[in-house]
Every structure is written in structure tokens, then in C-alpha cells.
């Protein structure tokens, strides 16, 4: 995790489930081109669809050479990542494949 002082903060909701995936994707689309810091400190539950949105954002921001960080996490967020086979570090290390 890293801290970005000039980044736009995107606060993740408590329940990152199917119904949250669309609005979450829209938030990332609206923020494209800006450095962002993701605050996952309120997340209680992380589902596969929202993980896909987060993975897409990480790859997109890397392709755009724009900073993206996860500045705060909750136990629920980290536990959800572990259940889906990832960690915060591995999420941020996703490579761009063409």
C-alpha cells in the first residue's frame, strides 16, 4: 500500500457485491486520467464482480501510466481478496497483457 497526497480518493462501499459493480465501474470511468487512492477501510464483503472492476482499474491505470494506490484496507477487504486468491500487493502488481 502506498499513500498519494494529490490523488482523488475513491471510497469503497461496505458491500462490494453484484449491485455495487456497475456504480463502482462508473466511478472509475469518471476518474480515468487522474491519480487515484482507493480507500477500502469500510469494506465488509468483496465479491468477484467488484474484484473484476478493481482488476480492470489497476490494469487501465497502469496502461495509462497514471498512479493508483490502495491507501487503507479493512479486514473484510483483505479477507475477501484472500478468498479470491489475491492480496493487496498482488492486486496492485497485476501486469498488462496484450
Secondary structure as GFF3:
##gff-version 3
##sequence-region A 1 98
A	DSSP	beta_strand	8	11	.	.	.	ID=ss1
A	DSSP	beta_strand	15	16	.	.	.	ID=ss2
A	DSSP	alpha_helix	18	31	.	.	.	ID=ss3
A	DSSP	beta_strand	36	40	.	.	.	ID=ss4
A	DSSP	beta_strand	45	46	.	.	.	ID=ss5
A	DSSP	alpha_helix	48	63	.	.	.	ID=ss6
A	DSSP	beta_strand	68	73	.	.	.	ID=ss7
A	DSSP	alpha_helix	75	83	.	.	.	ID=ss8
A	DSSP	alpha_helix	88	92	.	.	.	ID=ss9
###
